[in-house]
Amino acid sequence: MANLAGAVSGLLLLALGIPTEPRPPALVLLHANVLDGDFVTPRMNQAVVVRDGRIVSVGPGDPGAEGARLDLGGAWLLPGLVDAHVHVDSIASGRRMLALGVTTGRSMFTMNFADAGLEALHERGDEDVPTILAAGYPVVARPARFEPDPTSLLLHHPELDRLRRDERVGAEGAREMVQANARHRAEWIKVFANERAGVLATDPATRNLSDEELTAAVAEARRLGLPAAAHAYSDDGVAASVRAGVKTVEHGALVTEPTLRLMKEHDVCFTPTLSGFYAEVQPRSSPTAEEQGLQPRVRMLLEHLQKALATARRLGVKVIAGTDTGYSEGEPTLLDEIEHLAQNGLTSAEALRTATTTAAECLGLSARKGAVKAGLEADLVAFRLDPRDDLRALRSPVLVVNGGRVFLDRLGQ
């Protein structure tokens, strides 16, 4: 399946007129303290050999392999970090992700299929573009009344223009929106079970898609081999999403324990996006009327979300790190999210897993990413200090390897 996907990607790049880059050079990383898996037991003084963008071997000593040799000098080597909820739509934002060691992001809405375009650049071998799991446009009940306006989807698909005039998309319209995203290389489908929280005119406790529309969209995604993620806040919205068959729930602030138990039963992962809430409640020097009006709502949602996270952890619901931001200057990053998760009851090891091992598992990437292991893609990040002792170490990566290509090298500094 991986070889087939690679062949399809290569054909697509040729069809788009995007030349493929030469294979990355072989790379040998020496004297690395490898930290992954359970993030409890490190493998000390390891050598990691990378060839053709993949990890070939991990073991003690010097393997004597050919390739560019980098001495990590005891730096701590982790799998590249994974942000499960981004809105990255530019190469500049992708570079900011990589500079922090975030080598993979799951897109949860961009205009004009920018996320699919970024992934095409990554697949051709651009070292300054991270892996982006595209979702394109979300499935919403009333596209013409949604903010930000997603009706540019209809410009790509004029045959769907009726959806901006109909009162609701209905089950058939929901299926058609999924199909449109799939034609533009979507790897995930995002469905809106509830209205948005960050817009004063909408109530996050109110349903967006009906049960029928939600079920139709998720079933169509499954038919096309695509997993679905639900934007959901209310307990009813989360429960309906789980029953429909989504793989992850985004935000989920108002979820109750019985519904979290349902998530556990169906192996649905929880992306709380704490950093977005924390950013919104920070004092602003000159807040707009909209920002002032949203403050009480966001504080209430954050309080509920903190309780939901504690319950999810107690029940063993898988929690993954996602920022809900676009990595523009000044926005929260995955490092903020990991720290907020630790501030809300997760151990340092658990918080690190939310952005590596568990994230890869929940996003269906375990066969490609999430560990420093032979056979996996060479997405790697190194830090001078052990991040388990102080998560602030994550803010100063000394090496970032993106698909076998060195993006950042500060080992000699």
LUMLOVEX-768081 format. One record per residue: x, y, z of N, C-alpha, C in turn. Coordinates in pm, whole numbers, padded with zeros to 5 digits, always signed. Example, Ala and Ser with C-alpha at 12.3 -4.5 7.8 and 13.67 -1.06 7.14 Angstrom:
<rs>
+01319-00569+00780+01230-00450+00780+01320-00330+00780;+01285-00225+00708+01367-00106+00714+01290+00003+00787;
</rs>
This chain:
<rs>
+00082-00121+00000+00000+00000+00000+00086+00126+00000;+00197+00125+00080+00284+00242+00084+00349+00264-00052;+00392+00157-00119+00453+00171-00250+00353+00224-00352;+00227+00175-00343+00123+00223-00433+00098+00371-00411;+00091+00413-00283+00068+00554-00254+00181+00639-00309;+00305+00590-00295+00418+00665-00347+00412+00678-00498;+00373+00570-00565+00363+00574-00710+00255+00672-00755;+00140+00669-00686+00032+00762-00719+00077+00905-00697;+00147+00931-00586+00195+01066-00558+00290+01113-00667;+00380+01023-00709+00474+01059-00814+00403+01094-00943;+00303+01016-00981+00226+01045-01103+00153+01178-01091;+00100+01206-00971+00029+01331-00951+00122+01450-00966;+00242+01440-00908+00339+01549-00919+00373+01576-01064;+00389+01469-01142+00418+01486-01284+00300+01552-01355;+00178+01511-01318+00059+01569-01380+00046+01718-01349;+00089+01757-01228+00082+01897-01188+00200+01977-01242;+00293+01910-01306+00410+01980-01357+00511+02012-01250;+00507+01941-01137+00601+01966-01027+00713+01863-01037;+00834+01907-01068+00943+01810-01081+00976+01746-00947;+01011+01618-00950+01052+01551-00826+01198+01583-00796;+01229+01590-00669+01365+01620-00625+01447+01491-00619;+01580+01502-00628+01661+01381-00613+01648+01324-00473;+01680+01197-00459+01670+01133-00328+01760+01202-00227;+01718+01206-00100+01803+01270+00002+01931+01190+00022;+02040+01257+00059+02167+01186+00080+02160+01097+00204;+02246+00998+00207+02255+00912+00326+02307+00996+00443;+02265+00959+00563+02295+01037+00682+02323+00941+00797;+02427+00970+00874+02460+00889+00991+02466+00981+01113;+02378+00957+01209+02373+01035+01332+02439+00955+01443;+02541+01011+01504+02620+00940+01606+02596+00998+01745;+02615+00913+01847+02609+00952+01988+02479+01024+02023;+02368+00958+01986+02235+01012+02015+02171+00935+02129;+02108+01005+02219+02025+00943+02322+01882+00941+02269;+01834+00824+02230+01706+00812+02161+01593+00800+02263;+01491+00883+02244+01378+00886+02336+01249+00876+02254;+01179+00766+02267+01051+00750+02197+00972+00638+02263;+00873+00585+02197+00792+00477+02254+00716+00523+02376;+00748+00467+02492+00679+00507+02614+00740+00632+02677;+00852+00679+02624+00922+00797+02676+00963+00779+02822;+00986+00654+02860+01032+00624+02996+01174+00571+02994;+01204+00481+02901+01335+00416+02897+01410+00459+02771;+01505+00551+02780+01580+00593+02661+01683+00490+02620;+01724+00496+02496+01834+00415+02444+01955+00507+02430;+02055+00485+02509+02166+00578+02519+02274+00546+02415;+02339+00655+02369+02457+00646+02281+02429+00559+02159;+02329+00596+02083+02288+00521+01965+02338+00587+01836;+02351+00507+01734+02379+00556+01599+02256+00528+01513;+02214+00629+01438+02096+00617+01352+02141+00638+01207;+02115+00539+01124+02153+00547+00983+02027+00574+00900;+02036+00675+00814+01923+00716+00730+01965+00705+00584;+01878+00643+00504+01906+00632+00361+01775+00642+00284;+01774+00718+00175+01655+00734+00091+01534+00782+00171;+01561+00867+00270+01451+00926+00346+01395+00840+00457;+01453+00722+00478+01402+00632+00582+01514+00591+00676;+01474+00554+00797+01569+00504+00895+01605+00360+00858;+01733+00334+00843+01781+00201+00805+01814+00118+00928;+01877+00182+01028+01915+00107+01148+01930+00202+01265;+01910+00146+01384+01931+00218+01511+02002+00120+01604;+02119+00159+01653+02191+00069+01742+02312+00135+01804;+02376+00067+01899+02492+00124+01968+02616+00123+01879;+02709+00211+01912+02837+00212+01841+02829+00280+01707;+02941+00276+01636+02951+00336+01504+02933+00226+01400;+02825+00233+01319+02800+00125+01222+02894+00129+01103;+02972+00237+01089+03063+00247+00976+02994+00267+00843;+02870+00308+00846+02794+00326+00722+02838+00453+00649;+02820+00453+00518+02852+00570+00439+02742+00674+00453;+02782+00801+00437+02685+00910+00443+02740+01027+00520;+02670+01140+00513+02707+01257+00592+02696+01221+00739;+02801+01250+00815+02805+01208+00955+02788+01330+01045;+02692+01319+01137+02667+01425+01234+02681+01368+01374;+02766+01428+01455+02785+01385+01593+02692+01464+01682;+02594+01394+01742+02497+01462+01828+02554+01489+01967;+02664+01427+02002+02729+01456+02128+02640+01436+02249;+02556+01335+02246+02469+01307+02360+02339+01385+02360;+02306+01452+02248+02177+01520+02239+02064+01417+02239;+01946+01462+02276+01830+01374+02288+01753+01374+02158;+01742+01257+02097+01681+01243+01965+01540+01185+01978;+01443+01256+01925+01302+01216+01929+01249+01202+01788;+01140+01128+01770+01072+01131+01640+01019+01272+01616;+01010+01311+01490+00954+01442+01458+00818+01460+01522;+00790+01581+01571+00666+01607+01641+00548+01617+01544;+00430+01582+01593+00308+01578+01512+00203+01670+01574;+00157+01769+01497+00048+01857+01540-00079+01808+01471;-00173+01760+01550-00292+01694+01495-00401+01788+01449;-00381+01921+01464-00488+02014+01425-00425+02147+01386;-00398+02165+01257-00338+02289+01210-00422+02349+01097;-00392+02477+01069-00454+02548+00957-00344+02616+00876;-00245+02539+00839-00127+02592+00770-00156+02603+00621;-00134+02723+00566-00168+02743+00425-00057+02813+00346;+00066+02814+00399+00176+02879+00328+00307+02809+00357;+00403+02826+00268+00535+02768+00289+00601+02832+00410;+00580+02963+00429+00640+03031+00545+00592+02970+00676;+00464+02939+00685+00412+02876+00807+00465+02735+00823;+00480+02664+00711+00539+02531+00718+00682+02534+00768;+00757+02633+00726+00894+02648+00773+00898+02677+00924;+00802+02757+00972+00797+02784+01116+00766+02657+01194;+00681+02572+01139+00656+02442+01202+00786+02363+01213;+00856+02350+01101+00976+02268+01099+01084+02323+01191;+01095+02454+01202+01197+02514+01288+01177+02476+01434;+01057+02430+01469+01026+02385+01604+01032+02233+01617;+01068+02165+01510+01071+02019+01513+00938+01954+01484;+00840+02032+01437+00709+01977+01403+00714+01937+01256;+00731+01810+01231+00752+01762+01095+00624+01714+01027;+00515+01703+01104+00388+01657+01049+00274+01738+01108;+00179+01778+01025+00059+01845+01072-00063+01792+01000;-00170+01770+01074-00296+01733+01009-00378+01860+00989;-00401+01895+00864-00478+02014+00832-00625+01991+00862;-00688+02095+00918-00829+02086+00951-00911+02197+00886;-00863+02252+00773-00935+02350+00692-00836+02452+00638;-00823+02455+00508-00757+02566+00440-00840+02601+00317;-00826+02724+00272-00893+02767+00150-00815+02717+00028;-00889+02693-00080-00831+02664-00210-00735+02545-00209;-00759+02452-00116-00680+02328-00109-00531+02355-00097;-00499+02461-00021-00357+02492+00002-00288+02377+00074;-00360+02307+00162-00297+02196+00235-00255+02084+00141;-00338+02054+00041-00302+01950-00055-00181+01994-00139;-00174+02122-00170-00059+02173-00244+00069+02162-00165;+00063+02194-00036+00182+02181+00049+00227+02036+00058;+00133+01945+00070+00172+01804+00078+00235+01757-00053;+00188+01808-00167+00250+01773-00294+00395+01818-00299;+00423+01938-00244+00561+01986-00239+00646+01899-00147;+00588+01860-00033+00662+01772+00058+00694+01640-00011;+00597+01585-00081+00616+01455-00143+00718+01458-00256;+00738+01574-00318+00841+01579-00421+00981+01591-00360;+00987+01620-00227+01115+01621-00160+01162+01755-00109;+01075+01857-00105+01114+01987-00053+01146+01977+00095;+01268+02008+00135+01309+01990+00275+01247+02094+00367;+01191+02204+00311+01135+02309+00396+00983+02304+00404;+00923+02192+00366+00778+02174+00376+00751+02047+00455;+00679+02057+00567+00650+01937+00647+00544+01850+00579;+00526+01730+00633+00413+01647+00593+00284+01716+00636;+00192+01735+00544+00063+01794+00576-00047+01697+00532;-00122+01645+00627-00235+01559+00597-00354+01649+00564;-00389+01656+00437-00487+01753+00391-00630+01709+00424;-00714+01809+00454-00857+01786+00471-00940+01877+00381;-00875+01976+00320-00950+02066+00232-01054+02145+00308;-01178+02139+00262-01288+02215+00321-01371+02127+00413;-01421+02181+00524-01505+02101+00613-01645+02082+00557;-01710+01978+00601-01850+01954+00566-01936+02028+00668;-02012+02125+00621-02097+02207+00709-02238+02208+00653;-02334+02239+00740-02475+02229+00700-02518+02343+00608;-02464+02462+00628-02506+02580+00550-02382+02656+00504;-02319+02616+00395-02193+02678+00353-02201+02829+00337;-02311+02881+00286-02322+03025+00260-02333+03107+00389;-02359+03041+00501-02374+03114+00628-02261+03084+00725;-02159+03018+00677-02050+02976+00764-01936+03077+00758;-01866+03092+00870-01749+03181+00876-01630+03104+00934;-01512+03104+00867-01482+03174+00741-01553+03110+00622;-01584+03192+00524-01666+03153+00410-01601+03040+00331;-01663+02920+00331-01605+02807+00257-01660+02791+00116;-01736+02891+00069-01803+02870-00059-01707+02875-00177;-01579+02907-00153-01483+02894-00264-01470+02748-00306;-01511+02654-00221-01519+02513-00263-01608+02501-00386;-01715+02580-00389-01810+02571-00499-01753+02630-00627;-01653+02719-00616-01588+02771-00736-01503+02663-00801;-01450+02572-00718-01378+02458-00772-01474+02354-00829;-01597+02355-00777-01697+02254-00818-01831+02324-00844;-01842+02393-00958-01967+02466-00987-02091+02379-00986;-02073+02249-01007-02189+02160-01004-02253+02152-00867;-02181+02200-00764-02235+02200-00628-02289+02337-00587;-02304+02427-00682-02343+02564-00648-02477+02572-00576;-02562+02475-00601-02693+02478-00533-02679+02477-00381;-02566+02425-00330-02550+02411-00186-02545+02546-00115;-02512+02653-00186-02513+02783-00119-02652+02845-00116;-02743+02785-00191-02881+02836-00193-02977+02749-00112;-02944+02621-00100-03033+02533-00025-03031+02568+00123;-03141+02542+00190-03149+02569+00334-03046+02488+00410;-03026+02362+00371-02924+02276+00430-02866+02189+00320;-02745+02140+00343-02685+02053+00240-02755+01919+00234;-02812+01873+00348-02876+01744+00350-02775+01631+00337;-02823+01510+00347-02735+01394+00341-02663+01385+00207;-02734+01409+00097-02672+01399-00035-02566+01507-00055;-02596+01630-00012-02497+01738-00022-02375+01711+00063;-02395+01653+00181-02282+01619+00267-02192+01517+00198;-02253+01417+00134-02174+01318+00061-02097+01384-00054;-02162+01476-00124-02097+01542-00237-01979+01629-00192;-01991+01692-00076-01880+01772-00025-01761+01683+00009;-01788+01565+00063-01681+01469+00090-01615+01428-00041;-01693+01398-00141-01639+01356-00270-01553+01465-00333;-01596+01591-00319-01519+01702-00375-01383+01713-00308;-01380+01698-00178-01252+01701-00108-01163+01584-00149;-01222+01468-00163-01145+01350-00202-01080+01370-00339;-01150+01438-00431-01093+01462-00563-00974+01556-00558;-00959+01627-00449-00845+01718-00432-00745+01663-00332;-00735+01531-00323-00630+01463-00246-00648+01476-00095;-00769+01497-00048-00790+01499+00097-00752+01365+00156;-00685+01369+00270-00650+01246+00343-00735+01229+00468;-00803+01335+00508-00899+01334+00618-01020+01414+00574;-01133+01387+00637-01254+01466+00617-01295+01524+00752;-01316+01656+00753-01359+01723+00876-01509+01751+00868;-01581+01715+00973-01725+01738+00980-01755+01827+01099;-01850+01918+01081-01887+02011+01187-02014+01962+01257;-01995+01898+01371-02110+01854+01450-02174+01972+01523;-02091+02069+01562-02139+02188+01633-02095+02315+01562;-02158+02424+01599-02117+02555+01548-01982+02595+01607;-01925+02702+01557-01795+02749+01602-01804+02820+01737;-01694+02813+01813-01685+02884+01940-01621+03021+01925;-01535+03037+01824-01458+03160+01810-01527+03270+01733;-01656+03256+01710-01736+03358+01643-01854+03390+01732;-01868+03517+01770-01970+03555+01868-02111+03526+01818;-02130+03528+01688-02264+03510+01632-02312+03366+01635;-02223+03272+01665-02263+03131+01668-02242+03072+01808;-02322+02973+01840-02319+02909+01972-02257+02770+01959;-02142+02746+02024-02077+02615+02010-02157+02499+02067;-02258+02528+02147-02341+02420+02200-02451+02380+02103;-02467+02456+01994-02571+02429+01895-02518+02337+01787;-02599+02243+01745-02559+02151+01639-02547+02224+01505;-02452+02182+01424-02439+02229+01287-02497+02122+01195;-02424+02016+01167-02479+01906+01090-02581+01828+01173;-02687+01785+01110-02783+01696+01176-02723+01556+01186;-02787+01470+01262-02741+01331+01271-02737+01266+01132;-02840+01292+01051-02846+01233+00918-02732+01283+00831;-02706+01414+00832-02598+01471+00751-02462+01422+00799;-02446+01419+00930-02320+01375+00989-02291+01230+00953;-02390+01146+00969-02373+01003+00938-02343+00982+00790;-02412+01057+00704-02390+01043+00560-02248+01083+00522;-02199+01194+00580-02064+01241+00547-01958+01142+00592;-01970+01093+00714-01870+01000+00767-01874+00867+00692;-01995+00821+00659-02007+00695+00584-01946+00709+00446;-01965+00824+00381-01906+00845+00249-01754+00852+00257;-01704+00919+00361-01559+00922+00381-01505+00780+00398;-01573+00701+00478-01528+00563+00500-01531+00484+00369;-01634+00505+00289-01643+00435+00159-01524+00468+00070;-01476+00591+00082-01363+00636+00001-01229+00607+00068;-01233+00542+00185-01109+00507+00254-01048+00621+00332;-01129+00720+00370-01079+00838+00441-01133+00843+00583;-01048+00868+00682-01097+00885+00820-01159+01023+00837;-01244+01037+00938-01314+01163+00963-01281+01215+01102;-01275+01348+01111-01255+01418+01239-01373+01510+01262;-01421+01516+01386-01540+01595+01416-01504+01718+01497;-01541+01835+01445-01542+01958+01524-01668+01951+01610;-01649+01932+01740-01764+01910+01828-01737+01969+01966;-01837+02034+02022-01826+02091+02157-01927+02028+02252;-02054+02019+02210-02158+01973+02300-02150+01822+02320;-02203+01776+02431-02205+01633+02459-02282+01559+02350;-02394+01617+02307-02474+01557+02201-02395+01551+02071;-02323+01659+02039-02244+01663+01916-02132+01561+01916;-02065+01547+02030-01958+01448+02040-02014+01308+02027;-02122+01279+02101-02180+01145+02099-02228+01107+01958;-02293+01203+01890-02341+01175+01754-02224+01148+01661;-02113+01221+01680-01994+01201+01597-01934+01063+01618;-01928+01022+01744-01873+00889+01774-01961+00781+01713;-02092+00796+01729-02183+00695+01672-02173+00692+01520;-02144+00807+01459-02132+00813+01313-02004+00743+01264;-01902+00736+01352-01780+00664+01315-01657+00748+01294;-01653+00869+01353-01532+00951+01338-01416+00887+01413;-01293+00925+01374-01173+00873+01439-01122+00965+01549;-01147+01095+01536-01103+01190+01639-01211+01293+01664;-01211+01345+01786-01299+01456+01824-01211+01576+01855;-01241+01688+01789-01165+01811+01807-01239+01904+01905;-01167+01956+02003-01218+02051+02104-01292+01977+02216;-01418+01940+02194-01492+01854+02287-01509+01909+02427;-01514+02042+02441-01509+02102+02575-01623+02061+02666;-01742+02041+02612-01860+02016+02695-01896+01868+02706;-01802+01781+02669-01828+01639+02674-01837+01590+02818;-01924+01493+02843-01943+01438+02977-01878+01301+02988;-01870+01249+03110-01804+01121+03131-01869+01007+03054;-02002+00993+03052-02059+00882+02973-02017+00886+02826;-02009+01005+02769-01971+01015+02628-01822+00988+02611;-01741+01028+02708-01599+00993+02704-01581+00841+02713;-01667+00776+02790-01663+00629+02794-01698+00571+02657;-01793+00634+02589-01829+00592+02454-01710+00609+02359;-01637+00721+02373-01517+00742+02293-01414+00632+02319;-01396+00599+02446-01302+00493+02482-01344+00360+02419;-01474+00331+02427-01526+00204+02373-01503+00193+02223;-01515+00307+02152-01500+00307+02006-01360+00348+01962;-01269+00361+02056-01130+00396+02027-01120+00527+01948;-01197+00625+01990-01194+00759+01929-01099+00847+02008;-01009+00913+01940-00908+00996+02005-00959+01138+02028;-00901+01204+02128-00947+01335+02176-00837+01438+02149;-00870+01541+02071-00778+01652+02044-00833+01776+02113;-00792+01807+02237-00855+01915+02312-00819+02056+02266;-00711+02074+02191-00667+02206+02143-00663+02311+02254;-00599+02276+02364-00593+02367+02478-00529+02501+02446;-00422+02499+02366-00346+02622+02344-00430+02731+02279;-00524+02692+02192-00611+02791+02131-00698+02861+02233;-00750+02786+02331-00831+02846+02437-00746+02936+02526;-00629+02887+02565-00542+02969+02649-00504+03100+02581;-00479+03094+02450-00443+03216+02378-00557+03317+02379;-00679+03268+02368-00794+03358+02362-00824+03427+02494;-00787+03366+02606-00818+03428+02735-00705+03518+02785;-00597+03528+02709-00489+03618+02750-00532+03763+02735;-00493+03852+02830-00528+03994+02818-00470+04054+02690;-00547+04141+02627-00504+04208+02504-00499+04358+02528;-00402+04423+02468-00385+04568+02490-00501+04648+02432;-00548+04609+02315-00660+04682+02251-00759+04582+02192;-00833+04513+02278-00924+04410+02227-01039+04470+02147;-01081+04398+02043-01199+04439+01968-01324+04405+02048;-01437+04458+02004-01563+04427+02070-01593+04277+02062;-01558+04215+01949-01579+04071+01932-01494+03993+02032;-01368+04033+02047-01278+03964+02140-01325+03980+02284;-01371+04098+02319-01423+04120+02455-01547+04035+02479;-01634+04028+02379-01756+03950+02394-01730+03801+02405;-01622+03753+02344-01591+03611+02345-01524+03565+02474;-01463+03657+02548-01384+03619+02666-01462+03533+02765;-01583+03572+02810-01655+03487+02906-01684+03347+02851;-01719+03339+02723-01747+03209+02663-01623+03122+02663;-01510+03177+02621-01388+03098+02610-01342+03052+02748;-01355+03138+02848-01317+03099+02985-01404+02983+03034;-01533+02991+03006-01623+02882+03046-01585+02753+02976;-01560+02760+02846-01524+02640+02770-01391+02582+02819;-01295+02668+02851-01166+02620+02899-01182+02548+03032;-01264+02601+03122-01286+02535+03251-01346+02396+03230;-01446+02386+03142-01506+02256+03115-01407+02162+03048;-01326+02218+02958-01230+02135+02885-01125+02077+02979;-01081+02155+03076-00983+02106+03172-01039+01988+03250;-01165+01994+03287-01228+01883+03358-01245+01762+03266;-01282+01789+03141-01299+01679+03045-01166+01608+03020;-01058+01685+03013-00926+01626+02991-00887+01535+03107;-00913+01580+03230-00882+01498+03347-00961+01367+03345;-01088+01376+03305-01171+01256+03298-01123+01163+03187;-01088+01221+03072-01038+01141+02960-00911+01066+03000;-00823+01132+03071-00699+01067+03114-00729+00953+03211;-00822+00976+03303-00858+00872+03400-00919+00751+03331;-00997+00774+03226-01065+00664+03156-00976+00596+03053;-00862+00657+03022-00773+00598+02922-00808+00634+02780;-00883+00743+02760-00910+00792+02625-00779+00847+02569;-00748+00815+02445-00623+00863+02386-00634+01012+02356;-00538+01087+02409-00533+01232+02391-00418+01265+02298;-00444+01350+02199-00339+01391+02107-00330+01543+02102;-00212+01593+02072-00184+01736+02076-00219+01802+01943;-00295+01910+01950-00329+01989+01832-00347+02134+01872;-00302+02225+01788-00299+02366+01828-00416+02448+01778;-00480+02408+01668-00587+02485+01605-00536+02621+01556;-00410+02627+01516-00354+02753+01466-00283+02728+01334;-00240+02839+01270-00178+02831+01139-00029+02855+01139;+00033+02861+01256+00177+02886+01268+00219+03018+01204;+00129+03117+01210+00169+03251+01175+00245+03310+01294;+00315+03420+01271+00391+03483+01378+00301+03517+01496;+00343+03479+01616+00269+03514+01737+00162+03417+01777;+00130+03319+01693+00026+03222+01728+00083+03112+01816;-00003+03044+01894+00045+02931+01974+00103+02823+01884;+00191+02744+01940+00255+02635+01867+00235+02504+01942;+00281+02397+01882+00270+02266+01945+00345+02260+02077;+00450+02338+02092+00524+02340+02218+00437+02396+02330;+00356+02498+02298+00260+02550+02396+00159+02443+02433;+00110+02371+02332+00009+02268+02358+00063+02159+02450;+00185+02114+02423+00245+02009+02507+00260+02059+02650;+00305+02183+02668+00320+02237+02803+00185+02250+02872;+00081+02295+02799-00052+02308+02860-00107+02172+02902;-00082+02071+02821-00127+01937+02858-00059+01891+02987;+00070+01921+03000+00141+01884+03123+00092+01966+03242;+00056+02090+03219+00003+02173+03327-00134+02126+03374;-00200+02048+03289-00334+02000+03322-00337+01851+03354;-00228+01801+03414-00233+01669+03474-00156+01560+03405;-00112+01580+03280-00035+01476+03214+00110+01482+03261;+00174+01368+03273+00316+01366+03302+00392+01415+03178;+00519+01447+03196+00599+01491+03081+00603+01382+02973;+00619+01256+03015+00622+01146+02918+00489+01135+02844;+00377+01147+02916+00246+01140+02852+00228+01255+02754;+00269+01375+02795+00254+01492+02708+00336+01476+02581;+00456+01420+02593+00539+01397+02474+00476+01292+02382;+00413+01191+02439+00348+01090+02356+00232+01148+02276;+00162+01250+02332+00048+01307+02259+00090+01369+02127;+00219+01404+02115+00268+01469+01994+00364+01379+01916;+00369+01252+01951+00459+01160+01881+00389+01024+01864;+00413+00934+01957+00364+00796+01946+00213+00788+01933;+00142+00852+02027-00005+00843+02027-00063+00918+01908;-00005+01033+01875-00053+01109+01760-00041+01026+01633;+00072+00960+01614+00091+00877+01495-00012+00764+01491;-00039+00704+01607-00137+00596+01614-00276+00646+01578;-00318+00758+01637-00453+00809+01615-00473+00860+01472;-00366+00907+01409-00378+00960+01273-00348+00854+01167;-00330+00730+01210-00306+00623+01115-00168+00627+01051;-00070+00680+01126+00064+00699+01072+00169+00607+01135;+00129+00515+01219+00227+00435+01293+00321+00356+01204;+00276+00322+01083+00363+00249+00991+00463+00340+00922;+00448+00472+00943+00536+00569+00877+00614+00656+00975;+00551+00693+01085+00607+00797+01172+00582+00764+01318;+00636+00849+01406+00605+00839+01548+00705+00765+01632;+00814+00716+01571+00917+00643+01645+01050+00655+01571;+01156+00630+01645+01290+00623+01585+01320+00476+01566;+01280+00423+01451+01283+00279+01429+01312+00250+01283;+01387+00145+01257+01421+00107+01120+01293+00084+01039;+01291+00138+00918+01179+00123+00829+01087+00243+00824;+01092+00328+00928+01004+00444+00931+01068+00562+00859;+00986+00660+00824+01037+00781+00761+01131+00854+00858;+01234+00913+00802+01334+00980+00885+01291+01123+00917;+01188+01134+01003+01148+01262+01063+01202+01261+01205;+01298+01348+01233+01370+01342+01360+01396+01483+01412;+01400+01496+01544+01433+01624+01606+01517+01596+01731;+01620+01679+01751+01712+01659+01864+01719+01784+01950;+01741+01761+02081+01750+01869+02179+01872+01845+02269;+01934+01952+02315+02050+01939+02403+02014+01870+02534;+01897+01907+02588+01857+01859+02720+01743+01759+02709;+01728+01676+02809+01621+01578+02813+01488+01651+02838;+01396+01651+02742+01271+01725+02760+01183+01669+02871;+01207+01548+02915+01127+01494+03025+01156+01570+03154;+01279+01622+03167+01314+01697+03287+01255+01837+03285;+01246+01896+03167+01191+02030+03152+01142+02044+03009;+01009+02049+02992+00953+02055+02858+00994+02180+02781;+01045+02281+02853+01092+02401+02783+01212+02372+02694;+01276+02257+02714+01385+02217+02624+01336+02203+02481;+01207+02176+02462+01151+02160+02328+01159+02289+02247;+01179+02400+02313+01182+02529+02243+01315+02556+02174;+01412+02467+02192+01545+02492+02134+01599+02368+02064;+01539+02327+01954+01593+02211+01881+01730+02243+01822;+01817+02143+01821+01950+02161+01761+01962+02087+01627;+01866+02002+01598+01868+01930+01471+01724+01894+01433;+01688+01922+01308+01559+01879+01255+01584+01812+01121;+01542+01686+01111+01553+01610+00987+01411+01584+00936;+01386+01627+00813+01253+01618+00754+01257+01525+00634;+01204+01404+00652+01205+01307+00544+01345+01273+00496;+01440+01266+00590+01577+01231+00556+01663+01347+00516;+01606+01467+00502+01681+01587+00466+01698+01675+00589;+01819+01725+00609+01845+01812+00723+01786+01951+00695;+01689+01989+00776+01629+02123+00763+01701+02222+00854;+01737+02179+00974+01802+02269+01072+01915+02195+01138;+02031+02261+01147+02149+02201+01212+02218+02306+01297;+02199+02296+01429+02265+02387+01523+02356+02309+01615;+02397+02191+01572+02478+02106+01660+02611+02172+01695;+02665+02250+01605+02795+02312+01631+02786+02444+01703;+02666+02488+01738+02651+02619+01803+02650+02606+01955;
</rs>
